[in-house]
Amino acid sequence: MINIVDNQENINPDDFYASLKEKLEATHDFPQDYLFKFIITNEESKHTEIFRVFDDIKYTLSTKESKNGKYTSLNMNAFVMDADQVINIYKEVGKIQGVMML
């Protein structure tokens, strides 16, 4: 799995996604399942927003709530066609406030 955070705070988003695409294409044989990992506040509306991004995609879901119940981790194993689809999903989820993408 590629860590998309990886100390990339000051990088141009276009450069970041171009680099991510290169890494995805070098390490994956698309189409295939791809594991997306997100950490979100434990609000039903946040869960729903993420699920909407995956509306037309076949996926399996596992969740785990934090000890104090404030956060939920979502692991979504989704069947994707190519690196561009992975990047588009990350971009859409990135629009949701308060989501950490791993």
C-alpha positions as CSV (number, residue, x, y, z in Angstrom):
1,M,0.0,0.0,0.0
2,I,1.2,3.5,-0.8
3,N,1.0,6.1,2.0
4,I,-0.4,9.1,0.3
5,V,0.4,11.4,3.2
6,D,4.2,10.6,3.3
7,N,5.4,14.2,4.4
8,Q,4.0,15.8,1.2
9,E,2.7,19.0,2.9
10,N,4.5,21.5,0.7
11,I,4.2,19.8,-2.7
12,N,2.0,21.1,-5.6
13,P,-1.2,19.0,-5.8
14,D,-0.6,18.4,-9.5
15,D,2.9,17.2,-8.9
16,F,1.7,15.0,-6.0
17,Y,-1.0,13.3,-8.1
18,A,1.4,12.8,-11.0
19,S,3.9,11.2,-8.6
20,L,1.1,9.1,-7.1
21,K,0.0,7.9,-10.5
22,E,3.6,6.8,-11.4
23,K,3.8,4.9,-8.1
24,L,0.4,3.2,-8.5
25,E,1.2,2.1,-12.1
26,A,4.6,0.7,-11.0
27,T,3.2,-1.2,-8.1
28,H,-0.3,-2.4,-9.2
29,D,-1.6,-4.5,-12.1
30,F,-4.9,-2.8,-12.8
31,P,-7.8,-3.6,-12.9
32,Q,-7.7,-5.0,-9.4
33,D,-8.8,-4.5,-5.8
34,Y,-7.3,-1.5,-4.1
35,L,-7.4,-0.8,-0.4
36,F,-8.5,2.7,0.7
37,K,-8.0,3.7,4.3
38,F,-9.7,6.7,5.9
39,I,-10.0,8.0,9.4
40,I,-13.0,10.2,10.1
41,T,-14.8,11.7,13.0
42,N,-17.6,9.4,14.2
43,E,-20.4,11.4,12.5
44,E,-23.0,9.6,10.4
45,S,-22.9,12.4,7.8
46,K,-19.2,11.9,7.2
47,H,-19.7,8.2,6.6
48,T,-22.5,8.9,4.2
49,E,-20.3,11.4,2.2
50,I,-17.6,8.8,1.8
51,F,-20.0,6.1,0.8
52,R,-21.4,8.4,-1.9
53,V,-18.0,8.6,-3.5
54,F,-18.1,4.8,-3.8
55,D,-21.7,4.6,-5.1
56,D,-20.9,3.0,-8.5
57,I,-17.9,0.9,-7.3
58,K,-17.9,-2.6,-6.0
59,Y,-16.2,-2.7,-2.5
60,T,-16.1,-4.4,0.8
61,L,-16.0,-2.4,4.0
62,S,-14.6,-2.9,7.4
63,T,-14.7,-0.3,10.2
64,K,-13.2,0.1,13.6
65,E,-14.2,2.7,16.2
66,S,-11.5,4.4,18.3
67,K,-11.4,3.6,22.1
68,N,-13.1,6.8,23.0
69,G,-15.6,6.6,20.2
70,K,-14.6,9.9,18.6
71,Y,-13.1,8.5,15.4
72,T,-13.8,5.6,13.0
73,S,-11.4,4.0,10.6
74,L,-12.8,2.9,7.3
75,N,-11.1,0.3,5.2
76,M,-12.7,0.0,1.8
77,N,-11.3,-2.6,-0.6
78,A,-12.6,-1.5,-4.0
79,F,-12.4,-2.9,-7.4
80,V,-10.8,-0.2,-9.6
81,M,-10.0,-0.1,-13.3
82,D,-6.8,2.0,-13.3
83,A,-4.6,4.5,-11.4
84,D,-6.7,7.4,-12.6
85,Q,-9.8,6.0,-10.9
86,V,-7.8,5.6,-7.6
87,I,-6.7,9.3,-7.9
88,N,-10.2,10.5,-8.7
89,I,-11.5,8.7,-5.6
90,Y,-8.8,10.3,-3.4
91,K,-9.6,13.7,-4.8
92,E,-13.3,13.3,-4.2
93,V,-12.8,12.0,-0.6
94,G,-10.3,14.8,-0.1
95,K,-13.1,17.4,-0.5
96,I,-14.8,16.0,2.6
97,Q,-13.7,18.1,5.6
98,G,-12.0,16.2,8.4
99,V,-11.1,13.1,6.6
100,M,-7.6,11.7,7.0
101,M,-6.4,9.5,4.1
102,L,-3.8,6.9,4.6
